[in-house]
Amino acid sequence: MRIVFAGTPEFAAEHLKALLDSPYEVVAVYTQPDRPAGRGQKLMPSPVKQLAQQHGITVLQPPTLRAPEAQAELAALQPDLMVVVAYGLILPQVVLDIPRLGCINSHASLLPRWRGAAPIQRAVEAGDAESGVTVMRMEAGLDTGPMLLKVSTPISAQDTGGSLHDRLAELGPPAVIEAIAGLAAGTLAGEVQSDDLATYAHKLNKDEARIDWTRPAVELERLVRAFNPWPICHSTLNGEALKVLSATLAEGQGTPGEILAASKEGLIVACGQQALCLTRLQLPGGKPLGFSDLFNSRREKFAVGTVLGQ
């Protein structure tokens, strides 16, 4: 079984690790071109590229797979199967047709729920009871292909985007290995998705992480968890940036954004409905701290009646 792997972030790298530990031959790896990162904006290889290079595997980084030369390069590898995980480039139909057994994708959602770029965070934000990984056969549509295999996990009231990501990164790789075995044996039949049940997981951006205090506290509490560790919910305090890393529901009412109380237990802020108790914050130039530490050292900044977000 000659496999070509395509993926970019850490979630994809966990799948590549499993393939490298399997009996299957990974003949090449596709990943996004190196991107500038960090304060120095140096070009950084993706986690998938770093792992592939450690194992001496050929790495290909075309900016697009629509170019005929990129398609010829893939065809020359004579792959039996292409495994795609969070690659970030669209695969045109001509590419999907190149591998003998086609292309499969590991998607971090119980499809057809949450097609698109950010299924993990959107599931937490929406208050879904569960999430999971779907291994599907790829077709030209966005995450629309027949479902080959599913694994699920409950979403707890404490889960963040980060904790759910890590759990799904453990569930996905064994599911892909199982799906490959089923495809090789001809025992795996795909289940067609119902488009009527599909929702779209829009890509995350920093603007939507700005807290709108007029929203109900129950929605904001989920948003804080969903956007941790990125893009991190934020507001302002006396004109300065304030990052909110964790919060719980609280009782209280007032002008949305108004500080109702402050103690070592947390900072209670009024919302459109109910209130939030902010328990972990980050001030400009500082590191993330539990509110009890901030309350001890910067108590004067959190005066009752101060309104956040102004």
C-alpha positions as CSV (number, residue, x, y, z in Angstrom):
1,M,0.0,0.0,0.0
2,R,1.8,3.1,-1.3
3,I,0.4,6.1,0.7
4,V,0.8,9.8,0.1
5,F,0.0,11.9,3.2
6,A,-1.2,15.5,3.0
7,G,-1.5,17.6,6.2
8,T,-0.1,20.7,7.9
9,P,-0.8,21.3,11.7
10,E,-0.1,19.3,14.8
11,F,-3.5,17.5,14.5
12,A,-2.3,16.1,11.1
13,A,1.1,15.3,12.4
14,E,-0.4,12.9,15.0
15,H,-2.0,11.0,12.1
16,L,1.3,10.9,10.2
17,K,2.9,9.4,13.3
18,A,0.4,6.6,13.3
19,L,0.9,5.9,9.6
20,L,4.7,5.8,10.1
21,D,4.2,3.2,12.8
22,S,1.9,1.1,10.6
23,P,2.7,-1.5,8.0
24,Y,1.9,0.9,5.2
25,E,4.5,2.7,3.1
26,V,4.4,6.6,3.2
27,V,6.1,7.5,-0.1
28,A,5.7,11.3,0.2
29,V,4.2,14.0,2.3
30,Y,2.4,17.1,1.1
31,T,2.2,20.1,3.4
32,Q,1.6,23.9,3.2
33,P,4.5,26.1,2.2
34,D,6.6,27.4,5.2
35,R,5.0,30.4,6.9
36,P,6.5,33.3,8.9
37,A,6.0,32.9,12.6
38,G,7.1,34.4,15.9
39,R,8.5,37.9,16.6
40,G,11.2,37.5,14.1
41,Q,8.8,36.3,11.4
42,K,11.2,33.6,10.3
43,L,9.9,31.0,7.9
44,M,8.7,28.0,10.0
45,P,8.1,24.5,8.7
46,S,4.8,22.9,9.6
47,P,4.6,20.2,12.3
48,V,3.9,17.7,9.5
49,K,7.0,18.8,7.5
50,Q,9.2,18.6,10.6
51,L,8.0,15.0,11.4
52,A,8.5,13.9,7.7
53,Q,12.0,15.3,7.6
54,Q,12.9,13.5,10.8
55,H,12.0,10.2,9.1
56,G,13.7,11.0,5.8
57,I,10.4,11.2,3.8
58,T,10.1,13.3,0.6
59,V,8.3,16.6,1.4
60,L,6.4,18.5,-1.3
61,Q,5.0,22.0,-0.8
62,P,3.2,23.2,-3.9
63,P,1.3,26.5,-3.4
64,T,-1.6,24.9,-5.3
65,L,-2.6,21.5,-6.6
66,R,-4.4,23.0,-9.6
67,A,-1.2,23.4,-11.6
68,P,-0.6,20.6,-14.1
69,E,3.0,20.2,-13.0
70,A,1.9,19.6,-9.4
71,Q,-0.6,17.0,-10.6
72,A,2.0,15.2,-12.7
73,E,4.4,15.1,-9.7
74,L,1.7,13.4,-7.6
75,A,0.9,10.9,-10.4
76,A,4.5,10.0,-10.7
77,L,4.5,8.7,-7.1
78,Q,1.9,6.1,-8.2
79,P,0.0,6.2,-4.9
80,D,-2.6,3.6,-4.0
81,L,-4.2,6.0,-1.5
82,M,-3.9,9.6,-0.4
83,V,-4.6,10.4,3.3
84,V,-5.6,14.0,3.9
85,V,-5.8,15.6,7.3
86,A,-6.2,19.4,7.8
87,Y,-4.0,20.1,4.7
88,G,-5.5,23.5,3.9
89,L,-5.5,23.2,0.1
90,I,-8.4,22.3,-2.1
91,L,-7.9,19.0,-4.0
92,P,-9.5,19.3,-7.5
93,Q,-11.2,16.3,-9.0
94,V,-8.2,15.4,-11.2
95,V,-6.1,15.0,-8.0
96,L,-8.8,13.0,-6.2
97,D,-8.7,10.6,-9.2
98,I,-5.0,9.9,-9.2
99,P,-4.6,7.4,-6.3
100,R,-5.8,3.9,-7.1
101,L,-8.1,3.8,-4.1
102,G,-8.9,7.5,-4.1
103,C,-8.4,10.0,-1.2
104,I,-9.6,9.8,2.4
105,N,-9.9,12.5,5.0
106,S,-9.9,12.5,8.8
107,H,-12.2,15.4,9.8
108,A,-12.6,16.5,13.4
109,S,-16.4,16.4,13.5
110,L,-19.3,13.9,13.5
111,L,-20.2,14.7,10.0
112,P,-22.4,16.1,8.5
113,R,-22.3,18.3,11.6
114,W,-19.6,21.0,11.2
115,R,-18.2,20.9,7.8
116,G,-15.4,23.4,7.2
117,A,-12.3,24.9,8.8
118,A,-13.0,25.1,12.6
119,P,-15.2,22.2,13.6
120,I,-13.6,21.7,17.0
121,Q,-14.1,25.2,18.3
122,R,-17.6,25.5,16.7
123,A,-18.8,22.4,18.5
124,V,-17.7,23.8,21.9
125,E,-19.1,27.3,21.1
126,A,-22.5,25.8,20.1
127,G,-22.8,23.7,23.3
128,D,-22.8,20.4,21.4
129,A,-23.0,17.3,23.7
130,E,-20.5,15.3,21.7
131,S,-17.9,15.5,18.9
132,G,-15.6,13.0,17.2
133,V,-13.7,12.2,14.1
134,T,-15.2,11.1,10.8
135,V,-13.0,9.3,8.2
136,M,-14.6,9.9,4.8
137,R,-13.9,9.3,1.1
138,M,-13.1,12.7,-0.4
139,E,-15.0,14.2,-3.3
140,A,-14.9,17.7,-4.9
141,G,-17.3,19.3,-2.3
142,L,-16.2,20.6,1.1
143,D,-16.3,17.7,3.6
144,T,-19.3,16.2,1.7
145,G,-17.9,12.7,0.8
146,P,-19.3,9.3,2.0
147,M,-18.5,8.5,5.6
148,L,-16.4,5.4,6.1
149,L,-15.9,5.3,9.9
150,K,-16.8,7.4,13.0
151,V,-15.5,7.7,16.5
152,S,-17.1,9.9,19.1
153,T,-16.4,11.5,22.5
154,P,-18.6,13.6,24.8
155,I,-17.9,17.3,25.2
156,S,-17.7,18.1,28.9
157,A,-18.7,21.4,30.6
158,Q,-14.9,22.0,31.2
159,D,-13.7,21.3,27.7
160,T,-11.8,24.0,25.8
161,G,-11.0,24.1,22.1
162,G,-7.6,22.9,23.1
163,S,-8.6,20.0,25.3
164,L,-11.1,18.7,22.7
165,H,-8.5,19.1,19.9
166,D,-6.0,17.0,21.9
167,R,-8.6,14.2,22.5
168,L,-9.6,14.1,18.8
169,A,-6.0,14.0,17.8
170,E,-5.8,10.7,19.8
171,L,-9.0,9.3,18.4
172,G,-8.4,10.1,14.7
173,P,-5.2,8.2,13.9
174,P,-6.4,4.7,14.9
175,A,-9.6,5.3,13.0
176,V,-7.6,6.2,9.8
177,I,-5.5,3.0,10.2
178,E,-8.7,0.9,10.6
179,A,-10.3,2.6,7.6
180,I,-7.2,1.9,5.4
181,A,-7.4,-1.8,6.4
182,G,-11.1,-1.9,5.5
183,L,-10.4,-0.2,2.1
184,A,-7.6,-2.6,1.3
185,A,-9.8,-5.6,2.1
186,G,-12.8,-4.1,0.3
187,T,-14.9,-4.5,3.4
188,L,-15.7,-0.8,4.0
189,A,-18.8,0.8,2.4
190,G,-19.4,4.6,2.6
191,E,-22.5,6.1,4.1
192,V,-23.8,9.1,2.2
193,Q,-24.1,12.3,4.2
194,S,-27.4,14.1,4.6
195,D,-26.9,17.7,3.4
196,D,-30.0,18.7,5.4
197,L,-28.1,18.0,8.7
198,A,-25.0,19.9,7.7
199,T,-23.7,23.1,9.4
200,Y,-20.6,25.1,8.4
201,A,-17.7,25.7,10.8
202,H,-16.4,29.1,9.7
203,K,-12.7,29.9,10.1
204,L,-11.8,31.6,13.4
205,N,-10.7,35.2,13.5
206,K,-9.6,37.5,16.3
207,D,-12.5,40.0,15.7
208,E,-15.2,37.5,16.8
209,A,-13.2,36.8,19.9
210,R,-13.9,40.3,21.2
211,I,-16.5,39.9,24.0
212,D,-19.9,41.4,23.4
213,W,-21.1,41.8,26.9
214,T,-24.7,42.3,25.8
215,R,-24.8,38.6,24.9
216,P,-26.1,36.0,27.5
217,A,-23.5,34.8,29.9
218,V,-24.2,31.1,28.9
219,E,-23.1,31.9,25.3
220,L,-20.0,33.9,26.4
221,E,-18.8,31.1,28.8
222,R,-18.8,28.6,25.9
223,L,-17.1,31.1,23.7
224,V,-14.3,31.6,26.2
225,R,-13.7,27.9,26.3
226,A,-14.0,27.4,22.6
227,F,-11.4,30.1,21.8
228,N,-8.8,28.9,24.2
229,P,-5.9,28.5,23.3
230,W,-6.7,30.6,20.1
231,P,-7.7,33.2,19.3
232,I,-8.5,33.9,23.0
233,C,-11.5,36.0,24.0
234,H,-10.7,39.6,24.9
235,S,-12.1,42.9,26.0
236,T,-10.8,46.1,27.4
237,L,-10.3,47.4,31.0
238,N,-9.9,51.2,31.3
239,G,-8.8,51.3,27.7
240,E,-6.3,48.5,28.0
241,A,-6.5,45.1,26.4
242,L,-7.7,42.3,28.7
243,K,-7.6,38.6,27.7
244,V,-10.1,36.2,29.2
245,L,-8.8,32.7,29.4
246,S,-11.4,31.1,31.6
247,A,-14.8,32.0,33.2
248,T,-17.8,30.4,34.9
249,L,-21.5,31.3,35.1
250,A,-22.5,33.6,37.9
251,E,-25.5,35.3,39.3
252,G,-26.0,39.1,39.0
253,Q,-27.3,41.8,36.8
254,G,-26.2,45.3,35.7
255,T,-25.1,47.2,32.7
256,P,-23.5,44.7,30.3
257,G,-19.7,44.7,31.0
258,E,-20.1,46.2,34.5
259,I,-17.9,44.8,37.3
260,L,-20.4,43.7,39.9
261,A,-17.9,42.2,42.4
262,A,-14.2,41.3,42.7
263,S,-12.7,38.8,45.1
264,K,-10.1,36.0,45.2
265,E,-12.8,33.8,43.7
266,G,-13.0,35.8,40.5
267,L,-14.2,39.0,38.8
268,I,-18.0,39.0,38.3
269,V,-19.1,40.9,35.2
270,A,-22.7,41.6,34.1
271,C,-23.8,40.3,30.7
272,G,-27.0,40.7,28.7
273,Q,-28.4,37.8,30.8
274,Q,-26.9,36.7,34.1
275,A,-23.2,37.3,34.7
276,L,-19.7,35.8,34.2
277,C,-17.1,35.1,36.8
278,L,-13.7,35.6,35.1
279,T,-11.2,33.3,36.8
280,R,-8.1,33.6,34.6
281,L,-7.0,36.8,32.8
282,Q,-4.0,38.3,31.1
283,L,-3.1,42.0,31.2
284,P,-0.8,43.8,28.7
285,G,2.8,42.7,29.1
286,G,1.9,40.1,31.7
287,K,1.4,36.4,31.7
288,P,-1.9,34.6,32.2
289,L,-2.8,34.5,35.9
290,G,-5.6,33.2,38.1
291,F,-7.7,36.2,39.2
292,S,-6.8,35.6,42.9
293,D,-3.2,36.6,42.0
294,L,-4.3,39.7,40.1
295,F,-6.7,40.6,42.9
296,N,-3.8,40.5,45.4
297,S,-1.5,42.7,43.3
298,R,-3.7,44.9,41.1
299,R,-6.9,45.2,43.1
300,E,-7.4,48.9,42.3
301,K,-7.8,48.1,38.6
302,F,-10.9,46.1,39.2
303,A,-13.2,48.6,41.0
304,V,-16.9,47.8,41.3
305,G,-18.8,49.8,38.7
306,T,-16.0,49.9,36.1
307,V,-17.4,48.8,32.7
308,L,-15.4,46.5,30.5
309,G,-15.3,47.0,26.8
310,Q,-15.5,50.8,26.7
